[in-house]
């Protein structure tokens, strides 16, 4: 796929070959571009998200008290209300008072600058000017459940073995579907280009061309994901590049029959 990748960037004449290639080869190229986008996404996650998640679990393991859920309530070794704040993301702070049974009002969360308040029998979550109440007494476990450092360590391992792989597969599929979706839209634009250039191209070859015409745009998207600062107007640049490559490709195909796909060595 690397020769096709380079040809899609620098050789407009190669689009005559792309127009005639098999659907399987086009699908492999979409998979190749999706891998490039996935690599950029994975790099961004590794650099930006993973450190935050690691610090969060380390904070939970060292700062959160041992909480035990049983008999429709929560108990801990805390003697009174305790505010616990994330060490780096200051907006994340919770109040824990497992001896309290009185309802918590939204102004208390605002005053204490916390996003959640855990009492003996309820969890209160702030939603703007409203408060959401989770009644723990109605969801009592059959046997006591304890949240301690070991629990958070197991949750961290779940992120490593379940959440991250699931995100990888999910976004790979998202990238592949988005390339195909926008390829269909660019193919419609290509039909207009073809009518102007006098190129005899139907929707199917234009769709195959459009998949390759997104190569430069995919690189811009990948760079925008990896770089520490956003590329100004990256979406507009991607759109302009794809349309420009479609115009060049249709022009290269005008008046010339599609080139056959090269035989496998």
The 8 nearest C-alpha neighbors of each residue, nearest first, counted from 0:
[[1, 3, 2, 4, 28, 31, 27, 5],
 [0, 2, 4, 3, 5, 6, 31, 28],
 [3, 1, 5, 4, 0, 6, 7, 8],
 [4, 2, 6, 0, 1, 5, 7, 28],
 [3, 5, 1, 7, 2, 6, 0, 8],
 [6, 4, 2, 8, 7, 3, 1, 9],
 [7, 5, 10, 3, 8, 9, 4, 2],
 [8, 6, 4, 5, 211, 3, 9, 10],
 [7, 9, 5, 6, 10, 215, 4, 214],
 [8, 10, 6, 7, 5, 11, 13, 4],
 [11, 9, 6, 12, 13, 7, 8, 14],
 [12, 10, 13, 248, 14, 247, 251, 9],
 [13, 11, 14, 10, 251, 15, 248, 252],
 [14, 12, 15, 11, 16, 10, 6, 17],
 [13, 15, 17, 16, 12, 248, 11, 18],
 [16, 14, 257, 258, 18, 13, 252, 17],
 [15, 17, 258, 14, 13, 19, 18, 259],
 [16, 18, 14, 20, 19, 15, 208, 207],
 [17, 19, 204, 15, 16, 208, 207, 20],
 [20, 18, 16, 17, 257, 259, 258, 260],
 [21, 19, 260, 17, 18, 16, 24, 22],
 [20, 22, 24, 23, 25, 19, 260, 17],
 [23, 21, 25, 24, 26, 20, 207, 27],
 [24, 22, 26, 21, 25, 27, 20, 28],
 [23, 25, 27, 21, 26, 22, 28, 20],
 [26, 24, 22, 28, 27, 23, 29, 207],
 [25, 27, 23, 29, 24, 28, 22, 30],
 [28, 26, 30, 24, 25, 29, 31, 23],
 [27, 29, 31, 25, 30, 26, 32, 24],
 [30, 28, 26, 32, 31, 27, 33, 175],
 [29, 31, 27, 33, 28, 32, 34, 26],
 [30, 32, 28, 34, 29, 33, 27, 35],
 [33, 31, 35, 29, 34, 30, 28, 36],
 [32, 34, 30, 36, 31, 35, 174, 175],
 [33, 35, 37, 31, 32, 36, 38, 30],
 [36, 34, 32, 38, 33, 37, 39, 31],
 [37, 35, 33, 39, 221, 34, 38, 40],
 [36, 38, 34, 40, 39, 35, 41, 33],
 [39, 37, 41, 35, 40, 36, 34, 42],
 [40, 38, 42, 36, 221, 37, 41, 225],
 [39, 41, 37, 43, 42, 38, 36, 44],
 [42, 40, 44, 38, 43, 39, 37, 45],
 [41, 43, 45, 39, 40, 44, 38, 46],
 [44, 42, 40, 46, 225, 45, 41, 47],
 [45, 43, 48, 41, 47, 42, 46, 49],
 [46, 44, 42, 49, 43, 47, 41, 48],
 [45, 47, 43, 44, 42, 48, 49, 50],
 [48, 46, 44, 43, 45, 49, 50, 51],
 [47, 49, 44, 51, 50, 45, 52, 46],
 [48, 50, 52, 45, 51, 47, 53, 44],
 [51, 49, 53, 52, 48, 54, 47, 46],
 [52, 50, 54, 48, 49, 53, 55, 47],
 [53, 51, 55, 49, 50, 54, 48, 56],
 [52, 54, 50, 56, 55, 51, 49, 57],
 [55, 53, 57, 51, 52, 56, 58, 50],
 [56, 54, 52, 58, 53, 57, 51, 59],
 [55, 57, 59, 58, 53, 54, 60, 52],
 [56, 58, 54, 60, 55, 59, 53, 61],
 [59, 57, 55, 56, 61, 60, 62, 54],
 [58, 60, 56, 63, 62, 57, 61, 55],
 [61, 59, 148, 57, 58, 62, 151, 56],
 [60, 62, 58, 59, 63, 57, 148, 64],
 [63, 61, 59, 58, 60, 64, 83, 57],
 [62, 64, 59, 61, 60, 65, 58, 83],
 [65, 63, 66, 62, 75, 147, 76, 77],
 [64, 66, 147, 146, 75, 63, 67, 145],
 [67, 65, 75, 146, 145, 74, 64, 73],
 [66, 68, 145, 74, 73, 144, 146, 69],
 [69, 67, 73, 144, 143, 72, 145, 66],
 [68, 70, 143, 71, 72, 139, 67, 140],
 [69, 71, 72, 139, 68, 136, 140, 143],
 [72, 70, 136, 139, 69, 135, 120, 137],
 [71, 73, 120, 119, 70, 69, 68, 136],
 [74, 72, 68, 119, 67, 97, 120, 69],
 [73, 75, 67, 97, 66, 119, 68, 72],
 [76, 74, 66, 77, 65, 97, 67, 64],
 [75, 77, 78, 64, 65, 74, 66, 97],
 [78, 76, 75, 79, 96, 64, 81, 97],
 [79, 77, 76, 80, 98, 96, 75, 81],
 [78, 80, 77, 96, 81, 98, 97, 95],
 [81, 79, 96, 95, 94, 82, 78, 77],
 [82, 80, 95, 94, 79, 83, 96, 77],
 [81, 83, 94, 93, 95, 84, 80, 92],
 [84, 82, 93, 92, 94, 81, 85, 62],
 [85, 83, 92, 91, 86, 93, 89, 82],
 [84, 86, 88, 91, 89, 87, 92, 58],
 [87, 85, 88, 84, 89, 58, 54, 55],
 [86, 88, 85, 89, 54, 51, 84, 55],
 [89, 87, 85, 90, 91, 86, 84, 51],
 [88, 90, 91, 85, 87, 84, 86, 92],
 [91, 89, 88, 92, 113, 85, 114, 84],
 [92, 90, 89, 85, 88, 84, 114, 113],
 [91, 93, 84, 113, 83, 114, 85, 90],
 [94, 92, 115, 113, 83, 82, 116, 114],
 [93, 95, 82, 116, 81, 117, 83, 115],
 [96, 94, 117, 81, 80, 116, 97, 118],
 [97, 95, 80, 118, 98, 99, 79, 117],
 [96, 98, 119, 118, 99, 74, 73, 95],
 [99, 97, 96, 119, 100, 118, 79, 74],
 [98, 100, 118, 97, 119, 96, 101, 120],
 [99, 101, 119, 118, 120, 102, 98, 97],
 [100, 102, 99, 103, 118, 119, 120, 121],
 [103, 101, 100, 104, 121, 99, 118, 123],
 [104, 102, 101, 105, 107, 123, 116, 108],
 [105, 103, 107, 106, 102, 108, 130, 123],
 [104, 106, 108, 107, 130, 109, 129, 103],
 [107, 105, 109, 108, 104, 110, 111, 103],
 [106, 108, 110, 105, 109, 104, 111, 103],
 [107, 109, 111, 113, 105, 106, 110, 112],
 [110, 108, 106, 112, 107, 111, 105, 113],
 [109, 111, 107, 112, 108, 106, 113, 105],
 [110, 112, 108, 109, 113, 107, 94, 82],
 [113, 111, 109, 110, 108, 114, 92, 90],
 [112, 114, 92, 93, 108, 111, 115, 94],
 [113, 115, 125, 93, 124, 92, 91, 108],
 [116, 114, 124, 93, 123, 113, 125, 94],
 [115, 117, 94, 123, 93, 122, 95, 118],
 [118, 116, 122, 95, 96, 121, 94, 123],
 [119, 117, 97, 96, 99, 121, 120, 100],
 [118, 120, 97, 73, 72, 98, 99, 100],
 [119, 121, 72, 135, 118, 136, 73, 100],
 [122, 120, 134, 135, 118, 133, 119, 117],
 [121, 123, 117, 133, 132, 116, 118, 124],
 [122, 124, 132, 116, 115, 131, 117, 133],
 [125, 123, 115, 131, 130, 114, 126, 132],
 [124, 126, 130, 114, 127, 129, 131, 115],
 [127, 125, 129, 130, 128, 124, 131, 114],
 [126, 128, 129, 125, 130, 105, 124, 109],
 [129, 127, 126, 130, 105, 125, 106, 109],
 [128, 130, 126, 127, 125, 105, 131, 124],
 [131, 129, 125, 126, 124, 105, 132, 123],
 [130, 132, 124, 123, 125, 133, 129, 126],
 [133, 131, 123, 122, 134, 124, 130, 121],
 [134, 132, 122, 121, 135, 123, 131, 124],
 [133, 135, 121, 136, 137, 132, 120, 122],
 [136, 134, 121, 120, 138, 137, 71, 133],
 [135, 137, 71, 134, 138, 120, 139, 72],
 [138, 136, 135, 139, 134, 71, 133, 120],
 [139, 137, 135, 136, 140, 71, 134, 133],
 [138, 140, 71, 136, 137, 70, 69, 135],
 [141, 139, 142, 138, 69, 143, 144, 68],
 [140, 142, 139, 143, 69, 70, 144, 138],
 [141, 143, 140, 144, 69, 70, 139, 68],
 [144, 142, 69, 68, 140, 67, 145, 141],
 [145, 143, 68, 67, 142, 69, 146, 140],
 [146, 144, 67, 66, 147, 68, 143, 65],
 [147, 145, 66, 150, 65, 67, 144, 148],
 [146, 148, 65, 150, 149, 145, 151, 66],
 [147, 149, 60, 151, 150, 152, 61, 146],
 [150, 148, 152, 147, 151, 153, 60, 146],
 [151, 149, 153, 147, 148, 152, 146, 154],
 [150, 152, 154, 148, 153, 149, 60, 155],
 [151, 153, 149, 155, 154, 150, 148, 156],
 [154, 152, 156, 150, 155, 151, 149, 157],
 [153, 155, 151, 157, 152, 156, 150, 158],
 [156, 154, 152, 158, 157, 153, 151, 56],
 [157, 155, 159, 153, 158, 154, 160, 152],
 [156, 158, 154, 160, 161, 155, 159, 153],
 [159, 157, 162, 155, 156, 161, 160, 163],
 [158, 160, 156, 157, 163, 161, 162, 155],
 [159, 161, 157, 158, 156, 162, 164, 163],
 [162, 160, 157, 158, 164, 163, 159, 165],
 [163, 161, 158, 165, 164, 166, 160, 159],
 [162, 164, 166, 165, 159, 158, 161, 167],
 [165, 163, 167, 166, 161, 162, 168, 160],
 [166, 164, 162, 168, 167, 163, 161, 169],
 [167, 165, 169, 163, 164, 168, 170, 162],
 [166, 168, 164, 165, 170, 169, 171, 163],
 [169, 167, 171, 165, 166, 170, 164, 172],
 [168, 170, 166, 172, 171, 167, 165, 173],
 [169, 171, 173, 172, 167, 168, 174, 166],
 [172, 170, 168, 174, 173, 169, 37, 167],
 [171, 173, 175, 170, 169, 174, 176, 168],
 [172, 174, 170, 176, 171, 175, 177, 169],
 [175, 173, 177, 171, 33, 172, 176, 170],
 [176, 174, 172, 178, 177, 173, 33, 29],
 [175, 177, 179, 173, 178, 174, 180, 172],
 [176, 178, 180, 174, 179, 175, 173, 181],
 [179, 177, 175, 181, 176, 180, 182, 174],
 [178, 180, 182, 176, 177, 181, 183, 175],
 [181, 179, 177, 183, 182, 178, 176, 184],
 [182, 180, 184, 183, 178, 179, 177, 185],
 [181, 183, 179, 209, 185, 210, 180, 184],
 [182, 184, 186, 181, 180, 185, 206, 179],
 [185, 183, 181, 187, 186, 182, 188, 180],
 [186, 184, 188, 182, 187, 183, 209, 189],
 [185, 187, 189, 206, 183, 205, 188, 184],
 [188, 186, 190, 184, 189, 185, 183, 191],
 [187, 189, 185, 191, 186, 190, 192, 184],
 [188, 190, 186, 192, 187, 191, 193, 185],
 [191, 189, 193, 187, 188, 192, 194, 186],
 [190, 192, 194, 188, 189, 193, 195, 187],
 [193, 191, 189, 195, 190, 194, 196, 246],
 [194, 192, 198, 190, 196, 195, 191, 197],
 [195, 193, 191, 197, 192, 196, 190, 198],
 [194, 196, 192, 193, 197, 191, 198, 190],
 [197, 195, 193, 198, 194, 192, 253, 250],
 [196, 198, 194, 193, 195, 253, 199, 254],
 [199, 197, 253, 193, 196, 200, 254, 252],
 [200, 198, 197, 201, 193, 253, 254, 252],
 [201, 199, 198, 204, 205, 193, 202, 190],
 [202, 200, 203, 204, 205, 199, 190, 206],
 [201, 203, 205, 204, 206, 186, 200, 190],
 [204, 202, 206, 205, 201, 207, 18, 200],
 [205, 203, 18, 207, 206, 202, 201, 208],
 [204, 206, 208, 186, 202, 203, 207, 209],
 [205, 207, 186, 209, 203, 204, 208, 183],
 [208, 206, 204, 210, 205, 209, 18, 17],
 [207, 209, 205, 206, 211, 18, 210, 17],
 [208, 210, 212, 182, 206, 211, 207, 186],
 [211, 209, 182, 207, 208, 212, 213, 206],
 [210, 212, 213, 209, 208, 214, 7, 207],
 [211, 213, 209, 244, 241, 214, 210, 245],
 [212, 214, 216, 241, 211, 215, 210, 217],
 [215, 213, 217, 216, 212, 211, 218, 7],
 [214, 216, 218, 217, 213, 219, 8, 240],
 [215, 217, 237, 219, 213, 218, 214, 240],
 [218, 216, 220, 214, 215, 219, 213, 221],
 [217, 219, 221, 215, 216, 220, 222, 214],
 [218, 220, 216, 222, 217, 221, 223, 215],
 [221, 219, 217, 223, 218, 222, 216, 224],
 [220, 222, 218, 224, 39, 36, 219, 223],
 [223, 221, 225, 219, 224, 220, 226, 218],
 [222, 224, 220, 221, 229, 230, 226, 225],
 [223, 225, 221, 222, 226, 39, 220, 40],
 [226, 224, 222, 43, 223, 39, 221, 227],
 [225, 227, 228, 223, 222, 224, 229, 230],
 [228, 226, 225, 229, 224, 223, 43, 47],
 [227, 229, 226, 230, 223, 225, 224, 231],
 [230, 228, 223, 231, 226, 227, 224, 233],
 [229, 231, 233, 223, 232, 228, 222, 226],
 [232, 230, 233, 229, 234, 236, 235, 223],
 [233, 231, 235, 234, 236, 230, 229, 237],
 [234, 232, 236, 230, 231, 235, 237, 219],
 [235, 233, 237, 236, 232, 238, 220, 231],
 [234, 236, 238, 232, 237, 233, 239, 240],
 [235, 237, 233, 239, 234, 238, 240, 232],
 [238, 236, 216, 234, 240, 235, 239, 233],
 [237, 239, 235, 241, 236, 240, 234, 242],
 [240, 238, 236, 242, 237, 241, 243, 235],
 [239, 241, 243, 237, 238, 242, 216, 236],
 [242, 240, 213, 244, 238, 212, 243, 239],
 [241, 243, 245, 239, 244, 240, 238, 246],
 [244, 242, 240, 246, 245, 241, 239, 247],
 [243, 245, 247, 241, 212, 246, 242, 248],
 [244, 246, 242, 248, 243, 247, 212, 249],
 [247, 245, 243, 249, 244, 248, 250, 242],
 [248, 246, 244, 250, 245, 249, 251, 11],
 [249, 247, 245, 251, 250, 246, 14, 11],
 [250, 248, 252, 246, 251, 247, 193, 245],
 [249, 251, 247, 253, 248, 252, 246, 196],
 [250, 252, 248, 249, 12, 253, 247, 11],
 [253, 251, 249, 250, 15, 255, 248, 254],
 [254, 252, 198, 250, 255, 251, 197, 249],
 [253, 255, 198, 252, 256, 197, 199, 251],
 [256, 254, 252, 253, 257, 251, 15, 198],
 [257, 255, 258, 254, 252, 15, 253, 199],
 [256, 258, 15, 19, 16, 18, 259, 255],
 [257, 259, 16, 15, 256, 19, 260, 18],
 [260, 258, 16, 19, 261, 257, 20, 15],
 [259, 261, 20, 16, 19, 262, 258, 17],
 [262, 260, 259, 263, 16, 20, 258, 264],
 [263, 261, 264, 260, 259, 20, 21, 16],
 [262, 264, 261, 260, 24, 259, 20, 21],
 [263, 262, 261, 260, 0, 2, 24, 259]]
